Amino acid sequence: MRNVYYGDETPIEDSVIAEINEVYQQTKISFYWQQGDILMLDNMLVAHGRYPYLVKPKIVVTIREMM
């Protein structure tokens, strides 16, 4: 179930969602975490996600300026 809409609150068509998902698949970067790894990213510049954890990580979050 998705709740995604254009700025005018019109639902985004399934075909558009499928195209976006295909672009995500073509451009994704995956890597294996190693102990001590740190990830820093800018939520305004990248889409990000994760696969299920095999070992629960320690997650520390810092939020700078609100947009």
Backbone as a ProteinNet text record, in pm:
[ID]
protein_1_A
[PRIMARY]
MRNVYYGDETPIEDSVIAEINEVYQQTKISFYWQQGDILMLDNMLVAHGRYPYLVKPKIVVTIREMM
[TERTIARY]
83.9	0	88.4	59.3	134.8	42.1	94.4	22.9	114.8	126.3	213.6	131.2	156	74.3	160.1	110.4	169	137	199	177.5	33.2	-45.5	-186.9	-276.1	-212.2	-278.9	-341.4	-308.9	-350.7	-261	-317.8	-233.2	-135.7	-13.6	85.5	51.2	48.1	8.4	104.7	52	134.8	247.7	221.5	325.3	441.1	412.2	516.8	595.5	527.4	594.5	685.9	638.9	719.5	845.4	832.8	949.2	1049.1	999.3	1086.1	1159.1	1086.9	1149.2	1256.9	1234.3	1334.1	1460.3	1444.3	1560	1635.7	1563.6	1630.1	1713.9	1657.9	1730.5	1855.6	1845.9	1959	2070.2	2036.7	2135.2	2175.5	2123.4	2153	2297.4	2345.8	2479.2	2458.7	2508.8	2497.9	2638.2	2652.1	2781.3	2757.8	2857.4	2850.8	2913	2838.6	2889.4	2995.7	3093.7	3195.6	3196	3239.3	3242.2	3318.2	3259.7	3322.8	3286.8	3213.6	3173.8	3081.1	3090.9	3005.1	2948.3	2821.1	2758	2705.3	2743.7	2691.4	2627.5	2507.1	2442.4	2354.1	2323.2	2236.9	2100.9	1999.8	1866	1806.4	1858	1806.7	1868.3	1978.8	2047.6	2028.6	1998.1	1991.8	1866.5	1820.5	1718	1795.5	1748.1	1823.3	1728.5	1779.9	1703.2	1800	1746.9	1834.6	1767.7	1850.9	1802	1784.2	1715	1698.5	1834.3	1840.2	1963	1983.9	2108.9	2144.9	2187.7	2251.8	2292.8	2244.2	2182.5	2129.3	2243.3	2239.4	2345.9	2318.6	2421	2404.4	2376.3	2263.9	2226.6	2229.6	2305.8	2316.6	2273.5	2182.5	2128.9	2153.2	2197.4	2211.5	2134.5	2050.7	1977.2	2029.1	2071.3	2126.4	2014.3	2008.2	1909.9	1783.4	1668.4	1541.4	1514.1	1462.7	1433.5	1285.7
-118.3	0	124.6	216.6	341.1	459.4	561.4	688.7	795.3	798.1	894.8	977.9	1108.4	1201.1	1310.4	1368.3	1488.2	1604.2	1719.4	1836.6	1881.4	1849.6	1888.2	1780.5	1681.5	1571.3	1466.3	1471.9	1368.1	1246.3	1125.6	1006.5	988	947.1	919.2	783.7	777.9	658.5	542.8	420.1	300.9	292.7	335	328.9	423.3	536.1	631.3	574.5	516	452.8	340.5	261.1	151.6	206.8	316.3	376.3	429.9	494.1	543.8	426.6	319.5	201.7	141.9	141.8	89.3	175.7	307	397.1	373.5	356.2	324.1	197.4	93.4	-32.7	-15.2	66.3	86.8	170.7	255.9	350	321.9	215.5	190.3	148.1	175.3	133.4	50.8	-71.9	-159.6	-195.2	-215	-255.2	-335.1	-411	-489.6	-408.3	-396.3	-325.9	-409.2	-340.3	-403.2	-331.8	-401.2	-341.5	-210	-107	24.8	115.4	66.4	150.3	262.1	375.3	490.5	534.9	570.4	622.1	760.9	856.2	991.5	1023.9	1078.7	1117	1238	1302.1	1419.8	1377	1377.9	1334.6	1418.6	1539.2	1623.7	1587.6	1513.4	1480.4	1336.6	1245.5	1104	1037.7	938.9	848.6	734.9	685.1	579.9	478.6	360.7	252	147.3	33.6	-71.6	-206.6	-308.9	-445.6	-485	-592.9	-634.9	-660.1	-629.3	-649.6	-797	-840.9	-972.9	-960.8	-848.2	-815.2	-673.8	-651.3	-518.7	-417.4	-309.8	-209.7	-106.2	-32.2	83.2	200.3	267.1	379.4	508	605.3	734.9	836.7	925.4	1020.5	1163	1246.5	1387.7	1463	1554.8	1637.2	1780.1	1836.6	1970.9	2071.8	2137.6	2242	2181.5	2222.9	2176.8	2252.2	2180.7	2242.5	2271.2
0	0	0	-89	-100.2	-84.9	-24.8	-17.8	-74.2	-207.7	-273.2	-370.4	-365.5	-441.7	-503.3	-612.8	-669.2	-574.8	-599.1	-515.3	-507.4	-610.8	-610.3	-547.4	-482.2	-412.1	-504.9	-634.6	-727.7	-705.3	-695.6	-676.4	-793.2	-762.3	-865.9	-928	-1061.3	-1133.7	-1108.2	-1109.4	-1089.4	-1191	-1314.7	-1418.4	-1385.2	-1327.2	-1287.7	-1170.7	-1073.4	-960.1	-1010	-1105	-1159.9	-1226.9	-1299.5	-1364.9	-1262.2	-1158	-1050.8	-984.6	-955.4	-894.1	-983.5	-1114.1	-1207.9	-1205.4	-1202.1	-1194.7	-1064	-953.1	-825.6	-839.2	-900.3	-916.3	-1001.9	-1105.1	-1196	-1134.6	-1037.8	-984.4	-839.9	-780.2	-639.1	-619.2	-500.4	-457.7	-332.1	-332.2	-215.8	-168.8	-40.4	14.7	141.4	178.9	302.1	415	523.2	641.2	709.6	762.5	845.5	980.1	1082.8	1214.6	1210.7	1269.8	1274.8	1159.3	1058.6	945.8	992.2	924.8	950.8	817.1	816	694.6	723.6	639.5	649.5	515.1	518.7	394.3	415.9	308.1	308.4	255.4	341.1	300.6	188.1	169	62	-73.2	-72.7	-197	-242.6	-151.9	-187.4	-133.7	-206.6	-155.9	-91	21.8	87.4	149.6	165.2	223.8	273.3	310.4	359.3	342.6	338.6	341.9	488.1	518.3	659.1	725.6	854	931.4	961.8	959.4	1010.2	1155.7	1188.5	1324.8	1350.9	1466.1	1495.7	1508.9	1428.6	1435.1	1544	1580	1666.8	1573.6	1593.5	1506.9	1587.8	1538.5	1602.1	1496.4	1532.3	1435.6	1482.5	1389.8	1415.9	1308.1	1349.2	1253.6	1268	1156.7	1160.5	1141.8	1031.1	1008.7	951.1	1002.5	947.1	819.1	719.1	589	579.9
[MASK]
+++++++++++++++++++++++++++++++++++++++++++++++++++++++++++++++++++

